[in-house]
Amino acid sequence: MNSTSVSSVIENTLKMWTFALQDYSLLTIRSVRNMFASKSYFADLIEQMDQIGVGSSLIVVVAMFCVGGVVVLNAASQFARFGETVLVGDAVSLALLRELGPVFAALLVAGRNATAMASELGSMVVTDQVDAIRAFGIDPIRKLMTPRVLATVLTLPLLVALGDCAGLVGGFVVANLVLHLGAAEFMTRALHVLVFGDLCMGFTKPIVFGFIIATVGCYKGFRVQGGTEGVGRATINSFVVGSLVVLIVDLFITRLLLFAFGL
């Protein structure tokens, strides 16, 4: 492969990514604009909140309970060297609220719900149901995408709060069994170490992550090509792309919030 062909491949790839980003941005702007439209689909919003929020609550609680226990196990081995095992409450509280809670919950919701959005919308595109909705004079973006985006943005912070509580409980259980720390001692340290900036970080990230997950999932679903095989590819890509973007954005938003709150 000569240099001309290599440069041509790179140029075509950059063009494809630019067009995809432009298409995604325009679709996202339409969905956000529809949130403030006079006609809304409240029943669809409640249904999506039930599927995303209530449906994901169990896996988030179980996963974060285990994550909290793992954080305590790892922190205990280090703090025990200095005789400060009581600090595991501080460590698990900060880790869950600042980072692990929002990121783990976002990845779990992306795996469960972003893929579902892509497969559902992709199947509707393939079977011409989206065209039928449009033929009845209904905007498919307002009907199908906007409720999913808004529901994810509203429910993910609640899932993170639920997951953080489960993580603290899991951390306490492990700390009590391994380090023999009491509930009052552990929870007092875990709660007193938190400041206002930690709470802002813990509940700003889920809003951003929820928006990314839902818009990527819907975008992949609406842009399905290639029939049923395309639906499968869109389902996989929605999770891969959504998770990757969440992790990349997390890096920058963490730095921004730490600087903003002086943490």
Secondary structure, 3 states (H helix, E strand, C coil): CCHHHHHHHHHHHHHHHHHHHHHHHHHHHHHHHHCCCCCCCHHHHHHHHHHHHHHHHHHHHHHHHHHHHHHHHHHHHHHHHHCCHHHHHHHHHHHHHHHHHHHHHHHHHHHHHHHHHHHHHHHHHHCCHHHHHHHCCCCHHHHHHHHHHHHHHHHHHHHHHHHHHHHHHHHHHHHHHHHCCCHHHHHHHHHHCCCHHHHHHHHHHHHHHHHHHHHHHHHHHHCCCCHHHHHHHHHHHHHHHHHHHHHHHHHHHHHHHHHHCCC
